[in-house]
Amino acid sequence: MKTIPILVTLLSTLALGFLLWFSGWGLFIWSMGTKALPEDVGFGYYRDFSLARKAIETSSCAESIEYSRHEDLTLEDFHFRVRTRSGLFVRLWFNDGMDVRQVCSKPIGVVVLNPMSHVRQSYTVDELAGNLTSKGKKIENLADVLCNLEELAPVFEANYHTEKIRRITYTDEDIDRHLHIEILDQERANDYSYSRIR
């Protein structure tokens, strides 16, 4: 007989949970609740940030890593400022529409943000590999981009005003499947507040 009150309580709790979730409050409670957890637990508010951070940290070419985040009800976007072994600075941008695991491990290409305008140029992974002096080398993931940035950055910079490079906008359906990068000079390297990772 004790099982009936327990069953009623369980069903009532589940019904309340479903109502909260589908009213929008469930997502809010989930986000705020998981925001209090450590960043590297693998789920919740900081999940995507943690995935990107680990991908950057495991790259042998990332000398220093700092980050900035736009925290709201969800982690809307975040970026990392990375100094590579070759001494170049780059920002890697992520947003809540991305499959961050896919973008870090197998992007379909790279979106390069032009610092002098709002133009974004898109390169496929094959186009990137074709710009390397060591032919046959592949650009398959975030670490490959960082490790070959010394060769890629001059190509990106030389093509900022070239019409032959595909332009991409946030309305393109595949934009969030690209790794988004911005090559930095000393002047723009400090225009955000950063927290240091290493």
C-alpha positions as CSV (number, residue, x, y, z in Angstrom):
1,M,0.0,0.0,0.0
2,K,3.0,2.4,0.5
3,T,3.8,2.1,-3.2
4,I,0.7,4.1,-4.3
5,P,1.7,7.4,-2.5
6,I,5.2,6.9,-3.8
7,L,4.0,6.4,-7.3
8,V,1.7,9.4,-7.1
9,T,4.5,11.6,-5.8
10,L,6.8,10.4,-8.5
11,L,4.2,11.0,-11.3
12,S,3.4,14.5,-9.8
13,T,7.1,15.4,-9.8
14,L,7.5,14.2,-13.4
15,A,4.4,16.1,-14.5
16,L,5.7,19.3,-12.8
17,G,9.1,18.7,-14.4
18,F,7.6,18.4,-17.9
19,L,5.5,21.5,-17.3
20,L,8.5,23.5,-16.2
21,W,10.6,22.3,-19.1
22,F,8.1,23.0,-21.8
23,S,7.2,26.4,-20.4
24,G,10.8,27.5,-20.8
25,W,11.5,27.6,-17.1
26,G,13.1,24.2,-17.3
27,L,15.8,25.3,-19.6
28,F,16.4,28.4,-17.4
29,I,16.7,26.2,-14.3
30,W,18.9,23.7,-16.1
31,S,21.2,26.5,-17.4
32,M,21.5,28.3,-14.1
33,G,21.9,25.1,-12.2
34,T,24.7,23.7,-14.4
35,K,26.4,27.1,-14.5
36,A,27.4,26.5,-10.8
37,L,29.1,23.2,-11.8
38,P,32.8,23.0,-12.7
39,E,33.5,24.0,-16.3
40,D,34.9,20.6,-17.3
41,V,32.1,18.3,-16.2
42,G,31.2,17.6,-19.8
43,F,27.6,18.8,-19.8
44,G,25.5,21.8,-19.0
45,Y,26.2,25.6,-19.3
46,Y,29.9,25.4,-20.0
47,R,30.0,22.2,-22.1
48,D,30.8,23.8,-25.5
49,F,33.4,26.1,-23.9
50,S,35.1,23.1,-22.2
51,L,35.1,21.2,-25.5
52,A,36.8,24.1,-27.4
53,R,39.2,24.7,-24.5
54,K,40.4,21.1,-24.5
55,A,40.9,21.1,-28.2
56,I,43.0,24.2,-28.0
57,E,45.0,23.1,-25.0
58,T,45.9,19.8,-26.6
59,S,47.4,21.5,-29.6
60,S,51.1,21.5,-29.4
61,C,51.2,24.8,-31.2
62,A,49.2,26.9,-28.7
63,E,51.7,28.7,-26.5
64,S,49.4,31.0,-24.5
65,I,45.6,30.7,-24.2
66,E,43.1,33.3,-22.9
67,Y,39.4,33.5,-23.2
68,S,36.4,35.9,-23.1
69,R,32.8,34.8,-22.7
70,H,29.4,36.4,-23.3
71,E,27.4,34.8,-20.5
72,D,23.6,35.2,-20.4
73,L,20.8,32.7,-19.9
74,T,22.9,30.6,-22.1
75,L,26.6,30.9,-23.0
76,E,25.8,32.8,-26.2
77,D,29.3,33.0,-27.6
78,F,32.9,32.9,-26.5
79,H,36.3,33.2,-28.0
80,F,39.9,32.4,-27.3
81,R,43.0,34.5,-27.9
82,V,45.8,32.2,-28.7
83,R,49.5,32.9,-29.3
84,T,51.0,30.2,-31.4
85,R,54.5,28.8,-31.2
86,S,55.4,30.9,-34.2
87,G,54.4,34.1,-32.2
88,L,51.2,34.9,-34.1
89,F,48.1,35.9,-32.3
90,V,44.7,34.6,-33.4
91,R,41.2,34.7,-32.0
92,L,39.0,31.6,-32.3
93,W,35.3,32.4,-32.2
94,F,32.5,30.1,-31.1
95,N,28.7,30.6,-30.7
96,D,25.7,28.6,-29.4
97,G,24.6,27.6,-32.9
98,M,27.7,25.5,-33.5
99,D,28.4,21.9,-32.9
100,V,31.7,22.7,-31.2
101,R,32.9,19.2,-31.1
102,Q,32.6,19.0,-34.9
103,V,34.0,22.4,-35.5
104,C,37.1,21.6,-33.5
105,S,37.7,18.0,-34.8
106,K,36.4,18.2,-38.4
107,P,35.4,21.6,-39.7
108,I,34.3,21.9,-43.3
109,G,36.5,24.9,-43.6
110,V,37.6,28.2,-42.0
111,V,35.8,31.5,-41.9
112,V,38.3,34.3,-41.7
113,L,37.1,37.6,-40.2
114,N,38.5,40.6,-41.9
115,P,39.7,43.1,-39.2
116,M,39.2,46.1,-41.5
117,S,35.6,45.4,-42.5
118,H,32.7,43.1,-41.7
119,V,33.5,40.8,-44.5
120,R,33.9,37.1,-43.7
121,Q,35.7,34.9,-46.1
122,S,35.3,31.1,-46.3
123,Y,38.0,28.6,-47.2
124,T,37.4,24.8,-47.5
125,V,39.8,22.5,-45.9
126,D,41.1,21.5,-49.3
127,E,41.8,25.1,-50.2
128,L,43.7,25.6,-46.9
129,A,45.9,22.5,-47.6
130,G,46.6,23.8,-51.1
131,N,48.1,26.9,-49.6
132,L,50.7,25.1,-47.7
133,T,54.2,24.8,-49.1
134,S,54.5,21.2,-48.0
135,K,52.0,19.6,-50.4
136,G,50.1,16.6,-49.3
137,K,49.7,18.0,-45.8
138,K,46.1,18.1,-44.6
139,I,44.2,20.6,-42.5
140,E,41.7,18.4,-40.7
141,N,41.1,20.1,-37.3
142,L,41.7,23.1,-35.1
143,A,45.2,21.9,-34.1
144,D,46.2,21.7,-37.8
145,V,45.1,25.3,-38.4
146,L,47.0,26.5,-35.3
147,C,50.2,24.6,-36.3
148,N,50.1,25.9,-39.9
149,L,49.1,29.5,-39.1
150,E,52.5,30.8,-40.0
151,E,51.8,29.8,-43.6
152,L,48.1,30.4,-43.6
153,A,48.0,33.9,-42.0
154,P,49.8,35.7,-44.9
155,V,47.4,34.0,-47.4
156,F,44.4,35.2,-45.4
157,E,45.8,38.7,-45.1
158,A,46.7,39.0,-48.7
159,N,43.2,38.0,-49.7
160,Y,41.2,40.3,-47.5
161,H,40.2,42.5,-50.4
162,T,40.1,39.8,-53.1
163,E,36.8,39.0,-54.7
164,K,37.9,35.5,-55.7
165,I,37.6,34.2,-52.1
166,R,34.0,33.1,-51.2
167,R,32.2,35.5,-48.9
168,I,30.0,34.1,-46.2
169,T,27.3,35.6,-44.0
170,Y,25.5,34.5,-40.9
171,T,22.5,33.6,-43.1
172,D,24.5,30.9,-44.9
173,E,23.3,27.5,-43.5
174,D,26.8,26.0,-43.2
175,I,28.6,29.0,-41.5
176,D,28.4,27.3,-38.1
177,R,30.2,24.2,-39.5
178,H,33.4,26.3,-40.0
179,L,36.1,27.3,-37.6
180,H,36.0,31.1,-37.2
181,I,39.3,32.8,-36.9
182,E,40.7,36.3,-36.8
183,I,44.3,37.1,-37.3
184,L,45.4,39.7,-34.8
185,D,48.0,42.5,-34.8
186,Q,49.3,44.1,-31.7
187,E,46.8,46.9,-31.9
188,R,43.8,44.7,-31.7
189,A,45.2,42.0,-29.5
190,N,44.0,43.7,-26.3
191,D,40.6,45.0,-27.2
192,Y,38.7,42.5,-24.9
193,S,39.1,41.6,-21.3
194,Y,40.6,38.1,-21.0
195,S,41.0,35.5,-18.4
196,R,44.2,33.5,-18.7
197,I,44.3,29.7,-19.1
198,R,48.1,29.5,-19.7
